[in-house]
């Protein structure tokens, strides 16, 4: 009987702990995707800093945001790009810091300010202005916080240099070990402006890879493609692509004596609409394609050569996986419907049609993409 009662109490306690953890996850003010080299602080460190700056009552749902921060090492600094989005809009900003720890601290401060600047100012000023020691402080307030920014090796004079404005530099500066109330007061005005989402910049993308077309030439033909893409900042769900491809030659014939050799170049313009845009991206796409097919006859008494344009409509999709902060592996697939089907004939006595593209063709491409 005693063992059964003890087991029941353990089960009840476990369920209570699980419910508490779930509630904390649901109430999380910032859901962060932190991408940084191994020598940098991890995502848990940034999460703790954000939670410390926003300590207090749960944040209301409309203030919560999703964020992605990508840290890269440049020749002279650590650069972090912070992208945020929530129901009210999206933001994008970039800043430089002299260490990755400083970049992590700046990221936590910017994200917390974007959620609730007033609460951040109050929490940073609380140890200096409160006469009664709060729950999270003791006789030594600077060392009792879970992860104080005062442990950062950089003093205030080595604050991260902002890449876009003086405001970023001010808000990203590590907090000094003394007078946290003065630091909060000195930065109150820049902190408020950080809460306003910045206009997201436009990303550009360049891709190279291999491509396969099933039916525009006499048989399936492989080739190479190059693509240039635009991802408009004001419309983060949209992507525009302009691509060009060159295919290996293909031959066909009538009987055993006459035939033709063919080559193809293709150009297409497509618009894609992101359903998922994170580490993995998924987007349906549609657009138009224009193929230029050139052929030369052989085996006839008077062989000839010629070329024709094959316009088509295309529908398909784009799948991409991020391999590094600016490098993606992309896979494209599409079905093409011919809007015109040129015929290629061999001249001379007994001549006839040697090739006519199919009404439908499938095309697939695999390659690497660099974004900048």
C-alpha positions as MATLAB code, in Angstrom:
seq = 'XXXXXXXXXXXXXXXXXXXXXXXXXXXXXXXXXXXXXXXXXXXXXXXXXXXXXXXXXXXXXXXXXXXXXXXXXXXXXXXXXXXXXXXXXXXXXXXXXXXXXXXXXXXXXXXXXXXXXXXXXXXXXXXXXXXXXXXXXXXXXXXXXXXXXXXXXXXXXXXXXXXXXXXXXXXXXXXXXXXXXXXXXXXXXXXXXXXXXXXXXXXXXXXXXXXXXXXXXXXXXXXXXXXXXXXXXXXXXXXXXXXXXXXXXXXXXXXXXXXXXXXXXXXXXXXXXXXXXXXXXXXXXXXXXXXXXXXXXXXXXXXXXXXXXXXXXXXXXXXXXXXXXXXXXXXXXXXXXXXXXXXXXXXXXXXXXXXXXXXXXXXXXXXXXXXX';
ca = [
       0.000    0.000    0.000;
       2.828    2.393    0.896;
       4.670    1.572   -2.328;
       1.517    2.252   -4.381;
       0.976    5.599   -2.664;
       4.601    6.620   -3.251;
       4.383    5.706   -6.937;
       1.189    7.738   -7.285;
       2.843   10.785   -5.671;
       5.878   10.474   -7.973;
       3.599   10.273  -11.032;
       1.642   13.351   -9.935;
       4.852   15.305   -9.315;
       6.284   14.262  -12.679;
       3.166   15.349  -14.532;
       3.275   18.674  -12.742;
       6.885   19.256  -13.768;
       6.078   18.320  -17.386;
       3.120   20.699  -17.403;
       5.308   23.473  -16.002;
       7.961   22.929  -18.689;
       5.295   22.913  -21.410;
       3.783   26.121  -20.061;
       7.178   27.812  -20.015;
       7.783   26.758  -23.623;
       4.372   28.056  -24.703;
       5.005   31.384  -22.948;
       8.469   31.884  -24.426;
       8.797   35.504  -25.551;
      11.367   34.836  -28.296;
      11.740   31.654  -30.307;
      15.305   31.899  -31.579;
      17.150   30.033  -34.311;
      20.795   30.714  -33.346;
      23.410   29.874  -36.003;
      26.984   30.453  -34.852;
      30.441   28.807  -34.921;
      31.329   26.368  -32.145;
      33.530   28.867  -30.300;
      30.539   31.175  -29.748;
      28.028   31.004  -26.876;
      25.233   28.549  -27.633;
      21.527   29.203  -28.145;
      20.784   28.412  -24.480;
      23.042   31.295  -23.402;
      21.188   33.787  -25.590;
      17.815   32.411  -24.438;
      18.825   32.884  -20.788;
      19.939   36.464  -21.440;
      16.632   37.278  -23.155;
      14.681   35.656  -20.318;
      16.668   37.636  -17.729;
      16.050   40.935  -19.505;
      12.314   40.155  -19.795;
      11.904   38.686  -16.304;
       8.478   39.198  -14.812;
       4.938   38.351  -15.881;
       4.500   36.254  -19.060;
       4.752   38.292  -22.245;
       1.451   38.803  -24.063;
       1.068   36.722  -27.275;
       1.018   39.730  -29.598;
       4.492   40.792  -28.405;
       6.158   37.417  -28.924;
       8.355   37.012  -31.971;
      10.313   34.473  -33.966;
      13.936   35.303  -34.695;
      16.914   33.956  -36.590;
      20.445   35.168  -35.857;
      23.386   34.160  -38.059;
      26.923   34.840  -36.787;
      29.889   34.905  -39.160;
      33.557   35.774  -38.634;
      34.853   38.541  -40.887;
      38.420   39.734  -41.246;
      38.069   42.328  -38.481;
      34.945   41.506  -36.459;
      32.138   39.091  -35.618;
      29.066   39.921  -37.693;
      25.549   38.924  -36.675;
      22.461   39.309  -38.843;
      19.207   39.285  -36.885;
      15.881   38.664  -38.623;
      12.599   38.857  -36.715;
       8.985   38.316  -37.598;
       5.621   38.306  -35.875;
       2.043   39.216  -36.681;
       2.852   42.948  -36.764;
       5.645   42.711  -39.335;
       9.268   41.680  -39.825;
      12.660   43.211  -39.147;
      16.240   42.721  -40.307;
      19.424   44.278  -38.951;
      23.160   43.595  -38.991;
      25.828   44.579  -36.480;
      29.540   43.929  -35.848;
      31.189   43.049  -32.545;
      34.777   42.515  -31.447;
      34.004   39.072  -29.974;
      31.343   36.450  -30.446;
      30.350   36.804  -26.778;
      29.677   40.492  -27.371;
      27.657   39.599  -30.465;
      25.580   37.145  -28.412;
      24.958   39.760  -25.684;
      23.966   42.335  -28.293;
      21.589   39.860  -29.942;
      19.881   39.099  -26.627;
      19.501   42.805  -25.840;
      18.091   43.667  -29.285;
      15.571   40.815  -29.174;
      14.446   41.690  -25.656;
      14.045   45.356  -26.611;
      11.980   44.340  -29.637;
       9.572   42.534  -27.293;
       9.229   45.018  -24.412;
      11.718   47.929  -24.072;
      10.082   49.263  -20.919;
      10.486   45.936  -19.119;
      14.119   45.655  -20.234;
      14.896   49.124  -18.860;
      13.155   48.290  -15.592;
      14.956   44.963  -15.167;
      18.361   46.496  -15.908;
      17.748   49.392  -13.486;
      16.149   47.283  -10.729;
      19.340   46.267   -8.806;
      20.480   49.904   -8.464;
      17.117   51.559   -7.737;
      15.407   49.043   -5.466;
      15.874   49.647   -1.741;
      14.696   46.155   -0.807;
      16.682   43.300   -2.339;
      14.559   41.587   -5.037;
      14.206   37.845   -5.279;
      16.921   37.581   -7.939;
      19.485   39.769   -6.127;
      21.425   39.710   -2.891;
      24.129   41.769   -1.224;
      26.119   41.328   -4.447;
      23.617   42.032   -7.245;
      26.224   42.058   -9.993;
      27.151   38.397   -9.385;
      23.806   36.827   -8.389;
      22.083   37.048  -11.796;
      21.956   33.701  -13.660;
      24.121   34.902  -16.576;
      25.219   38.512  -15.966;
      26.488   40.528  -18.883;
      29.143   41.851  -16.452;
      31.089   38.626  -16.977;
      31.790   39.653  -20.586;
      35.520   40.246  -21.022;
      34.998   43.376  -23.075;
      34.556   46.691  -21.188;
      32.158   49.363  -22.378;
      34.896   50.949  -24.451;
      35.110   47.820  -26.652;
      31.423   47.767  -27.493;
      30.443   46.046  -30.752;
      30.604   48.361  -33.731;
      27.200   48.561  -35.423;
      27.174   47.843  -39.135;
      24.080   49.858  -39.936;
      23.758   52.713  -37.464;
      25.098   54.309  -34.285;
      21.918   53.134  -32.538;
      22.932   49.505  -32.987;
      26.374   50.185  -31.551;
      24.892   51.824  -28.499;
      22.343   49.106  -27.820;
      24.823   46.312  -28.479;
      27.429   47.578  -25.999;
      28.175   45.162  -23.104;
      26.934   46.426  -19.754;
      29.634   47.750  -17.377;
      30.271   45.911  -14.140;
      29.057   48.905  -12.081;
      26.152   51.339  -12.126;
      23.642   49.281  -14.155;
      21.026   51.965  -13.453;
      23.168   54.596  -15.207;
      23.663   52.265  -18.194;
      19.912   51.741  -18.553;
      19.254   55.475  -18.333;
      21.979   56.388  -20.832;
      20.635   53.938  -23.392;
      16.912   54.440  -22.820;
      16.361   56.434  -26.011;
      18.320   54.163  -28.413;
      16.703   51.110  -26.817;
      13.237   52.361  -27.707;
      14.158   52.803  -31.355;
      15.539   49.245  -31.495;
      12.055   47.910  -30.838;
      10.881   49.283  -34.165;
      11.496   46.656  -36.898;
      13.940   47.811  -39.561;
      13.075   47.476  -43.219;
      14.227   44.037  -44.369;
      16.898   44.257  -47.096;
      16.639   42.446  -50.396;
      18.664   39.245  -50.718;
      20.318   38.174  -53.952;
      21.100   34.568  -54.889;
      23.377   32.995  -57.495;
      23.207   29.275  -58.357;
      25.139   26.778  -60.463;
      24.413   23.110  -61.081;
      23.268   20.342  -63.369;
      19.939   20.014  -65.203;
      18.068   17.234  -67.028;
      15.305   17.685  -69.645;
      13.186   14.721  -70.694;
      11.467   15.504  -74.016;
      12.391   18.726  -75.839;
      15.229   16.969  -77.687;
      14.932   13.545  -79.406;
      15.846   11.876  -76.105;
      16.517   12.940  -72.492;
      19.454   15.311  -72.333;
      21.631   16.555  -69.469;
      23.221   19.960  -69.193;
      24.332   22.755  -66.890;
      22.404   25.737  -65.559;
      23.074   29.099  -63.947;
      20.450   31.080  -62.065;
      20.129   34.537  -60.547;
      17.449   35.126  -57.909;
      15.964   38.041  -55.993;
      14.310   37.635  -52.571;
      12.581   40.986  -51.879;
      12.901   42.120  -48.265;
       9.433   43.742  -48.145;
       7.905   40.430  -49.354;
       9.818   37.628  -47.542;
       7.429   35.014  -48.969;
       8.368   35.794  -52.607;
      11.302   34.806  -54.809;
      11.999   35.686  -58.467;
      14.416   33.608  -60.570;
      15.974   34.043  -64.003;
      17.795   30.937  -65.279;
      19.730   29.824  -68.347;
      20.683   26.267  -69.298;
      22.747   24.603  -72.017;
      22.124   20.961  -72.956;
      24.294   18.296  -74.538;
      23.525   17.475  -78.175;
      21.148   14.686  -79.192;
      20.752   12.822  -82.494;
      17.893   10.981  -84.158;
      17.093    9.595  -87.589;
      14.538    8.237  -90.058;
      15.374    4.665  -90.819;
      19.118    4.100  -91.071;
      20.186    6.641  -93.683;
      18.809   10.052  -92.714;
      18.695   11.898  -89.467;
      19.550   15.053  -87.578;
      21.739   16.386  -84.794;
      20.198   18.792  -82.309;
      21.333   21.197  -79.599;
      19.282   23.275  -77.157;
      19.559   26.365  -74.981;
      16.791   27.274  -72.544;
      15.888   30.415  -70.597;
      13.180   30.664  -67.973;
      11.652   33.207  -65.624;
       9.818   31.934  -62.528;
       8.155   33.260  -59.393;
       8.195   31.155  -56.221;
       6.047   31.540  -53.101;
       7.561   30.217  -49.860;
       5.498   27.827  -47.771;
       8.464   27.180  -45.459;
      11.493   29.447  -45.134;
      13.987   28.433  -42.490;
      16.878   25.945  -42.446;
      14.736   24.065  -44.973;
      12.838   26.009  -47.661;
       9.898   24.827  -49.736;
       8.159   26.897  -52.411;
       5.844   26.155  -55.359;
       6.898   27.989  -58.521;
       5.391   28.935  -61.873;
       6.660   30.807  -64.889;
       7.563   30.709  -68.567;
      10.350   29.004  -70.496;
      11.825   29.740  -73.914;
      13.957   27.054  -75.552;
      16.068   27.604  -78.660;
      16.581   24.366  -80.600;
      19.027   24.129  -83.507;
      19.290   21.115  -85.794;
      21.294   19.993  -88.790;
      20.287   17.178  -91.130;
      22.451   14.380  -92.411;
      22.147   11.506  -94.882;
      19.800   13.250  -97.350;
      20.676   14.281 -100.890;
      20.390   17.936  -99.839;
      20.802   18.136  -96.027;
      19.941   21.410  -94.398;
      20.030   23.056  -90.988;
      17.723   25.325  -89.061;
      16.578   26.502  -85.662;
      13.291   27.278  -83.929;
      11.960   28.691  -80.696;
       9.849   26.566  -78.355;
       7.902   28.655  -75.792;
       6.298   26.863  -72.867;
       4.585   27.410  -69.535;
       6.109   25.777  -66.475;
       4.889   24.790  -63.010;
       6.888   23.095  -60.296;
       8.644   23.724  -57.036;
      11.876   24.602  -55.237;
      13.368   22.713  -52.285;
      16.471   24.113  -50.532;
      18.537   23.159  -47.476;
      20.896   25.581  -45.748;
      24.411   24.102  -45.458;
      26.118   27.248  -44.083;
      24.909   30.785  -43.248;
      24.955   31.824  -46.922;
      25.223   28.489  -48.780;
      22.263   26.334  -49.828;
      21.744   23.062  -51.674;
      18.758   23.497  -54.012;
      16.605   21.085  -55.991;
      14.195   22.325  -58.663;
      11.548   20.326  -60.488;
       9.014   21.422  -63.119;
       6.620   20.240  -65.791;
       6.683   22.204  -69.049;
       3.730   22.506  -71.449;
       4.680   23.459  -75.015;
       2.849   26.475  -76.423;
       4.243   25.784  -79.920;
       5.860   22.631  -81.355;
       8.232   23.276  -84.262;
       8.985   20.448  -86.724;
      12.404   19.658  -88.098;
      12.473   17.944  -91.486;
      15.211   16.494  -93.646;
      15.099   17.950  -97.190;
      15.643   16.230 -100.524;
      13.960   13.231 -102.062;
      12.204   11.101  -99.494;
      12.626   13.710  -96.803;
      10.373   13.863  -93.784;
      10.009   14.995  -90.183;
      13.038   13.974  -88.210;
      12.102   15.584  -84.887;
       9.144   17.290  -83.251;
       9.329   18.129  -79.497;
       6.779   16.437  -77.256;
       3.818   18.352  -75.879;
       5.059   17.871  -72.291;
       8.526   17.713  -70.796;
       9.843   17.240  -67.268;
      12.875   19.138  -66.049;
      14.936   18.737  -62.862;
      17.943   20.681  -61.612;
      20.305   20.208  -58.660;
      22.952   22.702  -57.603;
      24.492   24.979  -54.996;
      23.363   28.516  -54.216;
      25.163   31.451  -52.641;
      23.138   34.278  -51.057;
      24.466   37.762  -50.420;
];
